[in-house]
Amino acid sequence: MVSPKKCILCNNSTFYPITFTKDYKRLGKRSYFRCHECDLIFVPDEFHLSPKDEEERYLLHNNTLSNKGYVNMFLEKIKLIQQYCPGISLILDYGCGDEPVLTELLQREAYDCDGYDLYFHPEFPVRSYDLVISTEVFEHFRDVRNELTKIRSLLKQGGFLAVMTSLHDPVDFENWWYHSDPTHICFFSTKTFDWISKQFGFKIIYSNQKNFIILKLK
């Protein structure tokens, strides 16, 4: 097992490997490290898929407007956004995917919404936003700190960041289905988002303690 030199979020050099008691082959022979400082669990880059393989895997997802379960999930999140992020009008869907379903649903709610995706809509935004929302994207970040820096630069003062990603606390990580996806390479906890909020100038205003969190830029 090759140990990385630093955490991909906080640059800390103190972290420890996560060990498993069951068949290691079932886990794709990947290594996982947990940071002492920010509590991020991450997979070293030697186990990352190539960009081509990653893109091909995303195209297998049924993330479309015809998928009622997928749409209903977003409608629930939009209700929370409307409750906790008053006065917003300009939104960025960060990591919108091949078919930007959330972008479309937000536009139907009369929001001015842009979509950005590294693979499918790669033109980086030039506007400043009241809200950046990122759903099922953070777990794919290869350089979390850099992505957060870019996201923060896109927000207006007092703007909001809404993130959907499954938290690793409290779960039995070894038996957690979430890390079986080879495109999932970093895993956050409530402590991780506490660290993010302090380091990047946010305040957490909502969390369901499971998979959805809203932060406001101070």
GROMACS elastic network, one bead per residue, 0.5 to 0.9 nm:
[ bonds ]
;  ai    aj funct       b0    kb
    1    17     6  0.89287   500
    1    31     6  0.70353   500
    2    31     6  0.83439   500
    2    44     6  0.83601   500
    2    46     6  0.89773   500
    3     6     6  0.88590   500
    3    16     6  0.86830   500
    3    17     6  0.80982   500
    3    31     6  0.88191   500
    3    33     6  0.81837   500
    3    44     6  0.78149   500
    4     7     6  0.75748   500
    4    13     6  0.83205   500
    4    33     6  0.84715   500
    4    44     6  0.62564   500
    4    45     6  0.84914   500
    5    11     6  0.85429   500
    5    12     6  0.85410   500
    5    13     6  0.60757   500
    5    14     6  0.88624   500
    6     9     6  0.85638   500
    6    10     6  0.80188   500
    6    12     6  0.53602   500
    6    14     6  0.75029   500
    6    15     6  0.82014   500
    6    35     6  0.88911   500
    7    10     6  0.56949   500
    7    12     6  0.52504   500
    7    13     6  0.63154   500
    7    14     6  0.79893   500
    7    15     6  0.75984   500
    7    33     6  0.86520   500
    7    34     6  0.85094   500
    7    35     6  0.64586   500
    7    37     6  0.89145   500
    7    38     6  0.86840   500
    7    40     6  0.79224   500
    7    41     6  0.88747   500
    7    42     6  0.78871   500
    8    11     6  0.59466   500
    8    12     6  0.83244   500
    8    40     6  0.84787   500
    8    42     6  0.76130   500
    8    44     6  0.89884   500
    8   142     6  0.75767   500
    8   143     6  0.56411   500
    8   144     6  0.59663   500
    8   145     6  0.65626   500
    8   146     6  0.89165   500
    8   186     6  0.88494   500
    9    12     6  0.80855   500
    9    38     6  0.76427   500
    9    40     6  0.74016   500
    9   143     6  0.70516   500
    9   144     6  0.52098   500
    9   146     6  0.82231   500
    9   196     6  0.87440   500
   10    13     6  0.88874   500
   10    35     6  0.85792   500
   10    37     6  0.73802   500
   10    38     6  0.65656   500
   10    40     6  0.88258   500
   10   144     6  0.88132   500
   10   145     6  0.70303   500
   10   195     6  0.87497   500
   10   196     6  0.88526   500
   11   145     6  0.86219   500
   12    15     6  0.76890   500
   12    35     6  0.73353   500
   12    36     6  0.79749   500
   12    37     6  0.66400   500
   12    38     6  0.83782   500
   13    35     6  0.81094   500
   13    36     6  0.88040   500
   14    34     6  0.88463   500
   14    35     6  0.63926   500
   14    36     6  0.60038   500
   14    37     6  0.75062   500
   15    33     6  0.62834   500
   15    34     6  0.53659   500
   15    36     6  0.52705   500
   15    37     6  0.79739   500
   15    39     6  0.88144   500
   16    32     6  0.84935   500
   16    33     6  0.54092   500
   16    34     6  0.54770   500
   16    35     6  0.67161   500
   16    36     6  0.76347   500
   17    31     6  0.72795   500
   17    32     6  0.57700   500
   17    34     6  0.63331   500
   18    31     6  0.75580   500
   18    32     6  0.55690   500
   18    33     6  0.57593   500
   18    34     6  0.68559   500
   18    41     6  0.87138   500
   18   173     6  0.88435   500
   18   174     6  0.86810   500
   19    31     6  0.85914   500
   19    32     6  0.81117   500
   19   174     6  0.82514   500
   20    23     6  0.77937   500
   20    24     6  0.70257   500
   20   173     6  0.89803   500
   20   174     6  0.61241   500
   21    24     6  0.79727   500
   21   174     6  0.80575   500
   22    25     6  0.88420   500
   22    26     6  0.81866   500
   22   174     6  0.81486   500
   23    26     6  0.56956   500
   23    27     6  0.74788   500
   24    27     6  0.54179   500
   24    28     6  0.71202   500
   24    29     6  0.58754   500
   24    30     6  0.84091   500
   25    28     6  0.53615   500
   25    29     6  0.54130   500
   25    30     6  0.88086   500
   26    29     6  0.74217   500
   26   180     6  0.87544   500
   27    30     6  0.65517   500
   27   174     6  0.87763   500
   27   179     6  0.83308   500
   27   180     6  0.65106   500
   28    31     6  0.89849   500
   28   180     6  0.78336   500
   28   182     6  0.80629   500
   29    47     6  0.86446   500
   30    43     6  0.71149   500
   30    44     6  0.83324   500
   30    46     6  0.89432   500
   30    47     6  0.61310   500
   30   182     6  0.88855   500
   31    42     6  0.84162   500
   31    43     6  0.59144   500
   31    44     6  0.69066   500
   31    47     6  0.77064   500
   32    41     6  0.64854   500
   32    42     6  0.55889   500
   32    44     6  0.72037   500
   32   185     6  0.86578   500
   32   186     6  0.88455   500
   33    40     6  0.81287   500
   33    41     6  0.54048   500
   33    42     6  0.54582   500
   33    43     6  0.65316   500
   33    44     6  0.79066   500
   34    37     6  0.89943   500
   34    38     6  0.86554   500
   34    39     6  0.59753   500
   34    40     6  0.57053   500
   34    42     6  0.65836   500
   35    38     6  0.58415   500
   35    40     6  0.54324   500
   35    41     6  0.64056   500
   35    42     6  0.82618   500
   36    39     6  0.56769   500
   36    40     6  0.82081   500
   37    40     6  0.82595   500
   37   192     6  0.86601   500
   37   195     6  0.84206   500
   38   188     6  0.89322   500
   38   189     6  0.87871   500
   38   191     6  0.66585   500
   38   193     6  0.82767   500
   38   194     6  0.83607   500
   38   195     6  0.58546   500
   38   196     6  0.81050   500
   39   187     6  0.88349   500
   39   188     6  0.71640   500
   39   189     6  0.66763   500
   39   190     6  0.87024   500
   39   191     6  0.63061   500
   39   192     6  0.53727   500
   39   195     6  0.86740   500
   40   168     6  0.89680   500
   40   186     6  0.68888   500
   40   187     6  0.58641   500
   40   188     6  0.52192   500
   40   189     6  0.68611   500
   40   191     6  0.84905   500
   40   192     6  0.59386   500
   41   168     6  0.83592   500
   41   185     6  0.82398   500
   41   186     6  0.55697   500
   41   187     6  0.50123   500
   41   188     6  0.66618   500
   41   189     6  0.86431   500
   42   184     6  0.89202   500
   42   185     6  0.56059   500
   42   187     6  0.62629   500
   42   188     6  0.88661   500
   43    46     6  0.82495   500
   43    47     6  0.67424   500
   43    48     6  0.75312   500
   43   184     6  0.84407   500
   43   185     6  0.50287   500
   43   186     6  0.62995   500
   44    47     6  0.59566   500
   44    48     6  0.72279   500
   44   185     6  0.79617   500
   45    48     6  0.50614   500
   45    49     6  0.85577   500
   45   142     6  0.75648   500
   45   185     6  0.86011   500
   46    49     6  0.85306   500
   47   182     6  0.84690   500
   47   185     6  0.86228   500
   48    51     6  0.87736   500
   48    54     6  0.87571   500
   48   142     6  0.83051   500
   48   182     6  0.74498   500
   48   183     6  0.72358   500
   48   184     6  0.89033   500
   48   185     6  0.72647   500
   49    52     6  0.79537   500
   49    53     6  0.59855   500
   49    54     6  0.57876   500
   49   182     6  0.71537   500
   49   183     6  0.68078   500
   50    53     6  0.52492   500
   50    54     6  0.60849   500
   50    55     6  0.85918   500
   51    55     6  0.60623   500
   51    56     6  0.85938   500
   51   119     6  0.85853   500
   52    55     6  0.52296   500
   52    56     6  0.62590   500
   52    57     6  0.87254   500
   53    56     6  0.51230   500
   53    57     6  0.62548   500
   53    58     6  0.87947   500
   54    57     6  0.52174   500
   54    58     6  0.64501   500
   54    59     6  0.89227   500
   54   182     6  0.85268   500
   54   183     6  0.64390   500
   55    58     6  0.51818   500
   55    59     6  0.64978   500
   55   119     6  0.67271   500
   55   120     6  0.86856   500
   56    59     6  0.52149   500
   56    60     6  0.68782   500
   57    60     6  0.53507   500
   57    61     6  0.73552   500
   57   183     6  0.81287   500
   58    61     6  0.55926   500
   58    97     6  0.78963   500
   58    98     6  0.80953   500
   58   183     6  0.87980   500
   59    62     6  0.80120   500
   59    63     6  0.88304   500
   59    97     6  0.87647   500
   59    98     6  0.72470   500
   60    63     6  0.88156   500
   61    64     6  0.85380   500
   62    66     6  0.87310   500
   62    67     6  0.69267   500
   62    70     6  0.84653   500
   63    66     6  0.83361   500
   63    67     6  0.67157   500
   63    70     6  0.66033   500
   63    71     6  0.85568   500
   63    97     6  0.81840   500
   63    98     6  0.83268   500
   63    99     6  0.70128   500
   63   100     6  0.84693   500
   63   101     6  0.73513   500
   64    67     6  0.54464   500
   64    68     6  0.85290   500
   64    70     6  0.73950   500
   64    71     6  0.77993   500
   64    99     6  0.62888   500
   64   100     6  0.79904   500
   64   101     6  0.61788   500
   65    68     6  0.70632   500
   65    70     6  0.76739   500
   65    71     6  0.62660   500
   65    99     6  0.83060   500
   65   100     6  0.89016   500
   65   101     6  0.59520   500
   65   102     6  0.89686   500
   65   104     6  0.88132   500
   65   105     6  0.89606   500
   66    69     6  0.89329   500
   66    70     6  0.84724   500
   66    71     6  0.78991   500
   67    70     6  0.53763   500
   67    71     6  0.62872   500
   67    72     6  0.87158   500
   68    71     6  0.50548   500
   68    72     6  0.59872   500
   68    73     6  0.85143   500
   69    72     6  0.51565   500
   69    73     6  0.62139   500
   69    74     6  0.88376   500
   70    73     6  0.52489   500
   70    74     6  0.66585   500
   70    75     6  0.89163   500
   70   101     6  0.87947   500
   71    74     6  0.52304   500
   71    75     6  0.62776   500
   71    76     6  0.88218   500
   71   101     6  0.74620   500
   71   102     6  0.78553   500
   71   105     6  0.82495   500
   72    76     6  0.62750   500
   72    77     6  0.86994   500
   73    76     6  0.53526   500
   73    77     6  0.65718   500
   73    78     6  0.88900   500
   74    78     6  0.61313   500
   74    79     6  0.86968   500
   74   101     6  0.85016   500
   74   102     6  0.64236   500
   74   105     6  0.79440   500
   74   135     6  0.88192   500
   75    78     6  0.50106   500
   75    79     6  0.63712   500
   75    80     6  0.88459   500
   75   102     6  0.85585   500
   75   105     6  0.77216   500
   75   106     6  0.89631   500
   76    79     6  0.52587   500
   76    80     6  0.66218   500
   76    81     6  0.88627   500
   77    80     6  0.51087   500
   77    81     6  0.62355   500
   77    82     6  0.86871   500
   77   164     6  0.88967   500
   77   212     6  0.82869   500
   78    82     6  0.61702   500
   78    83     6  0.85766   500
   78   102     6  0.89048   500
   78   105     6  0.85863   500
   78   106     6  0.75198   500
   78   109     6  0.89857   500
   79    82     6  0.51254   500
   79    83     6  0.62463   500
   79    84     6  0.87656   500
   80    84     6  0.60644   500
   80    85     6  0.80403   500
   80   206     6  0.89282   500
   81    84     6  0.53243   500
   81    85     6  0.53042   500
   81    86     6  0.79086   500
   81   162     6  0.79101   500
   81   214     6  0.81925   500
   82    85     6  0.56091   500
   82    86     6  0.61854   500
   82    87     6  0.87087   500
   82    88     6  0.85288   500
   83    86     6  0.67280   500
   84   205     6  0.74974   500
   84   206     6  0.74274   500
   84   214     6  0.79654   500
   85    88     6  0.65123   500
   85   130     6  0.88529   500
   85   131     6  0.80594   500
   85   159     6  0.85305   500
   85   160     6  0.69439   500
   85   214     6  0.86172   500
   85   216     6  0.85811   500
   87   130     6  0.84412   500
   88    91     6  0.76360   500
   88   111     6  0.81068   500
   88   129     6  0.86052   500
   88   130     6  0.54156   500
   88   131     6  0.68911   500
   88   159     6  0.82627   500
   88   160     6  0.88202   500
   89   110     6  0.81680   500
   89   111     6  0.52740   500
   89   112     6  0.59519   500
   89   113     6  0.81345   500
   89   129     6  0.82782   500
   89   130     6  0.65747   500
   89   131     6  0.81430   500
   90   111     6  0.62910   500
   90   113     6  0.58666   500
   90   114     6  0.81345   500
   90   128     6  0.80637   500
   90   129     6  0.52950   500
   90   130     6  0.53804   500
   90   131     6  0.67008   500
   90   132     6  0.88654   500
   91   103     6  0.86511   500
   91   106     6  0.83470   500
   91   111     6  0.69969   500
   91   112     6  0.61565   500
   91   114     6  0.64032   500
   91   115     6  0.86694   500
   91   128     6  0.88097   500
   91   129     6  0.55372   500
   91   130     6  0.59476   500
   91   132     6  0.57711   500
   91   133     6  0.74238   500
   92    96     6  0.89089   500
   92   103     6  0.79670   500
   92   112     6  0.85764   500
   92   113     6  0.55713   500
   92   115     6  0.57970   500
   92   116     6  0.72716   500
   92   125     6  0.84094   500
   92   128     6  0.88860   500
   92   129     6  0.65583   500
   92   130     6  0.83430   500
   92   131     6  0.63948   500
   92   133     6  0.62526   500
   92   134     6  0.84184   500
   92   154     6  0.87322   500
   93    96     6  0.54590   500
   93   100     6  0.81397   500
   93   102     6  0.71459   500
   93   103     6  0.60792   500
   93   113     6  0.70591   500
   93   114     6  0.61388   500
   93   116     6  0.62061   500
   93   117     6  0.84124   500
   93   131     6  0.86593   500
   93   132     6  0.61264   500
   93   133     6  0.51756   500
   93   134     6  0.59895   500
   93   135     6  0.81408   500
   94    97     6  0.88170   500
   94   114     6  0.85387   500
   94   115     6  0.62945   500
   94   116     6  0.51609   500
   94   117     6  0.63635   500
   94   132     6  0.65273   500
   94   133     6  0.59758   500
   94   135     6  0.77936   500
   94   137     6  0.79295   500
   94   151     6  0.82708   500
   95   100     6  0.86677   500
   95   115     6  0.72906   500
   95   116     6  0.55427   500
   95   118     6  0.68804   500
   95   119     6  0.87671   500
   95   120     6  0.88139   500
   95   121     6  0.84871   500
   95   133     6  0.86769   500
   95   134     6  0.61922   500
   95   135     6  0.73687   500
   95   136     6  0.82590   500
   95   137     6  0.60228   500
   95   138     6  0.88338   500
   96    99     6  0.72440   500
   96   101     6  0.74454   500
   96   102     6  0.71779   500
   96   103     6  0.71442   500
   96   115     6  0.55596   500
   96   116     6  0.57667   500
   96   117     6  0.54329   500
   96   118     6  0.89669   500
   96   120     6  0.82071   500
   96   121     6  0.78551   500
   96   134     6  0.77174   500
   96   135     6  0.79829   500
   96   137     6  0.85972   500
   97   100     6  0.55497   500
   97   101     6  0.82173   500
   97   115     6  0.84611   500
   97   116     6  0.79654   500
   97   117     6  0.58643   500
   97   118     6  0.84760   500
   97   119     6  0.77285   500
   97   120     6  0.61705   500
   97   121     6  0.76370   500
   98   101     6  0.88874   500
   98   117     6  0.79679   500
   98   119     6  0.79856   500
   98   120     6  0.52790   500
   98   121     6  0.76023   500
   99   102     6  0.88771   500
   99   120     6  0.84987   500
  100   103     6  0.53228   500
  100   104     6  0.64394   500
  100   105     6  0.88963   500
  100   115     6  0.68210   500
  100   116     6  0.88637   500
  101   104     6  0.51770   500
  101   105     6  0.62723   500
  101   106     6  0.86913   500
  102   105     6  0.50182   500
  102   106     6  0.60829   500
  102   107     6  0.84844   500
  102   115     6  0.88210   500
  102   135     6  0.88064   500
  103   106     6  0.52651   500
  103   107     6  0.62031   500
  103   108     6  0.87060   500
  103   113     6  0.59546   500
  103   114     6  0.66433   500
  103   115     6  0.61840   500
  104   107     6  0.50966   500
  104   108     6  0.62753   500
  104   109     6  0.88216   500
  104   113     6  0.80606   500
  105   108     6  0.50522   500
  105   109     6  0.65508   500
  106   109     6  0.50166   500
  106   110     6  0.67244   500
  106   111     6  0.56237   500
  106   112     6  0.77489   500
  106   113     6  0.65834   500
  107   110     6  0.50227   500
  107   112     6  0.61094   500
  107   113     6  0.60072   500
  107   114     6  0.89883   500
  108   111     6  0.72567   500
  110   113     6  0.87783   500
  114   125     6  0.80461   500
  115   121     6  0.70183   500
  115   125     6  0.84330   500
  116   119     6  0.89403   500
  116   120     6  0.78942   500
  116   121     6  0.51998   500
  116   122     6  0.61524   500
  116   123     6  0.68804   500
  116   124     6  0.65586   500
  116   125     6  0.70958   500
  117   120     6  0.53885   500
  117   122     6  0.52815   500
  117   123     6  0.79590   500
  117   124     6  0.82744   500
  118   121     6  0.62641   500
  118   123     6  0.80902   500
  118   124     6  0.84166   500
  119   122     6  0.58454   500
  121   124     6  0.81901   500
  122   125     6  0.89582   500
  125   128     6  0.82385   500
  125   154     6  0.78775   500
  126   154     6  0.78034   500
  127   154     6  0.69090   500
  127   155     6  0.87997   500
  128   131     6  0.89523   500
  128   153     6  0.79316   500
  128   155     6  0.54076   500
  128   156     6  0.56935   500
  129   132     6  0.66432   500
  129   154     6  0.60302   500
  129   156     6  0.56175   500
  129   159     6  0.70275   500
  129   160     6  0.85257   500
  130   154     6  0.88414   500
  130   155     6  0.61456   500
  130   156     6  0.57687   500
  130   157     6  0.82625   500
  130   158     6  0.77575   500
  130   160     6  0.62177   500
  130   161     6  0.86897   500
  131   154     6  0.89352   500
  131   155     6  0.67697   500
  131   156     6  0.82042   500
  131   159     6  0.56372   500
  131   161     6  0.57179   500
  131   162     6  0.74444   500
  131   216     6  0.89926   500
  132   151     6  0.72812   500
  132   152     6  0.88134   500
  132   154     6  0.78333   500
  132   155     6  0.70715   500
  132   159     6  0.81044   500
  132   160     6  0.63644   500
  132   162     6  0.63700   500
  132   163     6  0.85358   500
  133   160     6  0.81700   500
  133   161     6  0.57830   500
  133   163     6  0.59666   500
  133   164     6  0.81923   500
  133   214     6  0.88578   500
  134   137     6  0.59863   500
  134   138     6  0.72253   500
  134   161     6  0.78999   500
  134   162     6  0.62541   500
  134   164     6  0.63016   500
  134   165     6  0.86221   500
  135   138     6  0.75514   500
  135   162     6  0.79987   500
  135   163     6  0.57725   500
  135   165     6  0.66831   500
  135   212     6  0.86076   500
  136   139     6  0.67975   500
  136   140     6  0.80720   500
  136   163     6  0.78547   500
  136   164     6  0.55109   500
  136   165     6  0.52644   500
  136   166     6  0.81522   500
  137   140     6  0.55273   500
  137   141     6  0.71040   500
  137   163     6  0.82753   500
  137   164     6  0.75781   500
  137   165     6  0.71003   500
  137   184     6  0.89413   500
  138   141     6  0.54491   500
  138   144     6  0.76262   500
  138   147     6  0.88257   500
  138   163     6  0.75767   500
  138   164     6  0.77412   500
  138   165     6  0.63656   500
  138   184     6  0.87080   500
  138   186     6  0.75617   500
  138   187     6  0.81811   500
  138   188     6  0.85981   500
  139   142     6  0.86856   500
  139   144     6  0.89853   500
  139   165     6  0.65418   500
  139   166     6  0.82326   500
  139   183     6  0.79075   500
  139   184     6  0.51224   500
  139   185     6  0.58847   500
  139   187     6  0.58052   500
  139   188     6  0.78176   500
  140   144     6  0.89134   500
  140   183     6  0.58709   500
  140   184     6  0.50557   500
  140   185     6  0.56427   500
  140   186     6  0.66085   500
  141   144     6  0.54434   500
  141   147     6  0.73291   500
  141   184     6  0.82090   500
  141   185     6  0.70555   500
  141   186     6  0.69151   500
  142   146     6  0.89767   500
  142   147     6  0.86586   500
  142   185     6  0.72229   500
  142   186     6  0.78832   500
  143   146     6  0.55414   500
  143   147     6  0.63776   500
  143   148     6  0.88125   500
  144   147     6  0.51781   500
  144   148     6  0.61623   500
  144   149     6  0.85885   500
  144   186     6  0.83604   500
  145   148     6  0.52103   500
  145   149     6  0.61898   500
  145   150     6  0.87361   500
  146   149     6  0.50531   500
  146   150     6  0.63003   500
  146   151     6  0.86725   500
  147   150     6  0.51187   500
  147   151     6  0.61627   500
  147   152     6  0.86067   500
  148   152     6  0.60336   500
  148   153     6  0.85341   500
  148   196     6  0.86464   500
  148   200     6  0.80631   500
  149   152     6  0.52240   500
  149   153     6  0.62994   500
  149   154     6  0.89151   500
  149   200     6  0.79017   500
  150   153     6  0.51707   500
  150   154     6  0.65963   500
  151   154     6  0.52419   500
  151   155     6  0.68093   500
  151   161     6  0.83206   500
  152   155     6  0.53845   500
  152   156     6  0.84655   500
  152   161     6  0.84175   500
  152   200     6  0.76088   500
  152   201     6  0.89978   500
  152   217     6  0.81928   500
  153   156     6  0.80709   500
  155   158     6  0.79188   500
  155   159     6  0.55050   500
  155   160     6  0.72763   500
  155   161     6  0.81549   500
  155   217     6  0.78783   500
  156   159     6  0.50461   500
  156   160     6  0.83728   500
  156   217     6  0.81168   500
  157   160     6  0.88911   500
  157   217     6  0.62728   500
  157   218     6  0.69180   500
  158   202     6  0.89552   500
  158   216     6  0.61470   500
  158   218     6  0.55129   500
  159   215     6  0.85387   500
  159   216     6  0.57781   500
  159   217     6  0.53775   500
  159   218     6  0.80874   500
  160   202     6  0.86090   500
  160   214     6  0.69225   500
  160   215     6  0.56209   500
  160   217     6  0.60723   500
  161   202     6  0.87066   500
  161   213     6  0.82953   500
  161   214     6  0.57014   500
  161   215     6  0.50784   500
  161   216     6  0.62626   500
  161   217     6  0.77545   500
  162   212     6  0.73484   500
  162   213     6  0.57950   500
  162   215     6  0.62986   500
  162   216     6  0.87142   500
  163   211     6  0.79960   500
  163   212     6  0.57240   500
  163   213     6  0.53975   500
  163   214     6  0.63736   500
  163   215     6  0.83862   500
  164   211     6  0.54051   500
  164   213     6  0.65973   500
  164   214     6  0.88919   500
  165   187     6  0.80842   500
  165   188     6  0.76785   500
  165   210     6  0.82260   500
  165   212     6  0.63847   500
  165   213     6  0.84891   500
  166   169     6  0.89731   500
  166   178     6  0.76378   500
  166   187     6  0.75118   500
  166   188     6  0.73722   500
  166   189     6  0.83181   500
  166   210     6  0.60320   500
  166   212     6  0.75518   500
  167   170     6  0.78407   500
  167   171     6  0.82823   500
  167   187     6  0.66212   500
  167   188     6  0.52177   500
  167   190     6  0.70181   500
  167   209     6  0.74743   500
  167   210     6  0.55895   500
  167   211     6  0.57139   500
  167   212     6  0.86311   500
  168   171     6  0.56405   500
  168   172     6  0.81809   500
  168   173     6  0.69172   500
  168   176     6  0.85241   500
  168   178     6  0.89334   500
  168   187     6  0.63010   500
  168   188     6  0.60077   500
  168   189     6  0.52959   500
  168   190     6  0.83819   500
  168   210     6  0.83347   500
  169   172     6  0.83799   500
  169   173     6  0.86195   500
  169   188     6  0.82019   500
  169   189     6  0.55501   500
  169   190     6  0.71719   500
  169   191     6  0.88946   500
  169   209     6  0.84111   500
  169   210     6  0.79925   500
  170   173     6  0.86018   500
  170   189     6  0.84379   500
  170   210     6  0.88715   500
  171   174     6  0.86554   500
  171   175     6  0.83756   500
  171   176     6  0.68682   500
  172   175     6  0.56295   500
  172   176     6  0.59037   500
  173   177     6  0.83711   500
  173   178     6  0.86340   500
  173   179     6  0.80463   500
  174   177     6  0.84935   500
  174   179     6  0.85858   500
  175   178     6  0.88541   500
  175   179     6  0.88747   500
  176   179     6  0.65408   500
  176   180     6  0.78229   500
  177   180     6  0.55507   500
  177   181     6  0.78946   500
  178   181     6  0.64097   500
  178   184     6  0.74570   500
  178   187     6  0.88725   500
  179   182     6  0.72447   500
  179   183     6  0.86255   500
  179   184     6  0.60102   500
  179   185     6  0.75379   500
  179   186     6  0.85869   500
  179   187     6  0.81962   500
  180   183     6  0.86912   500
  180   184     6  0.76582   500
  181   184     6  0.54647   500
  181   185     6  0.84864   500
  182   185     6  0.71283   500
  184   187     6  0.77757   500
  188   191     6  0.79314   500
  188   192     6  0.56473   500
  188   193     6  0.72038   500
  189   193     6  0.65407   500
  189   194     6  0.86614   500
  189   209     6  0.87157   500
  189   210     6  0.88817   500
  190   193     6  0.52042   500
  190   194     6  0.62210   500
  190   195     6  0.87010   500
  190   207     6  0.86775   500
  190   209     6  0.69919   500
  190   210     6  0.87441   500
  191   195     6  0.62538   500
  191   196     6  0.86450   500
  192   195     6  0.50894   500
  192   196     6  0.62224   500
  192   197     6  0.86651   500
  193   197     6  0.59828   500
  193   198     6  0.85419   500
  193   204     6  0.81652   500
  193   213     6  0.85608   500
  194   197     6  0.51954   500
  194   198     6  0.63786   500
  194   199     6  0.87032   500
  194   203     6  0.85463   500
  194   204     6  0.76911   500
  195   198     6  0.53204   500
  195   199     6  0.61258   500
  195   200     6  0.84492   500
  196   199     6  0.52225   500
  196   200     6  0.57753   500
  196   201     6  0.79811   500
  196   202     6  0.75229   500
  197   200     6  0.54988   500
  197   201     6  0.56615   500
  197   203     6  0.56547   500
  197   204     6  0.67686   500
  197   215     6  0.73431   500
  197   216     6  0.86533   500
  197   217     6  0.85019   500
  198   201     6  0.54993   500
  198   202     6  0.62756   500
  198   203     6  0.75633   500
  199   202     6  0.78489   500
  200   217     6  0.82357   500
  201   216     6  0.84658   500
  201   217     6  0.59513   500
  201   218     6  0.58516   500
  202   215     6  0.58513   500
  202   216     6  0.52342   500
  202   218     6  0.55257   500
  203   214     6  0.86151   500
  203   215     6  0.53749   500
  203   216     6  0.51522   500
  203   217     6  0.64040   500
  203   218     6  0.66338   500
  204   207     6  0.74779   500
  204   213     6  0.74501   500
  204   214     6  0.60574   500
  204   216     6  0.63512   500
  204   217     6  0.89858   500
  205   213     6  0.79057   500
  205   214     6  0.58381   500
  205   215     6  0.56215   500
  205   216     6  0.67347   500
  206   209     6  0.89587   500
  206   212     6  0.81234   500
  206   213     6  0.55521   500
  206   214     6  0.50606   500
  206   215     6  0.70768   500
  207   210     6  0.76365   500
  207   211     6  0.79283   500
  207   212     6  0.58306   500
  207   214     6  0.64157   500
  207   215     6  0.88609   500
  208   211     6  0.66462   500
  208   212     6  0.58441   500
  208   213     6  0.66755   500
  209   212     6  0.72061   500
  209   213     6  0.77404   500
  210   213     6  0.85512   500
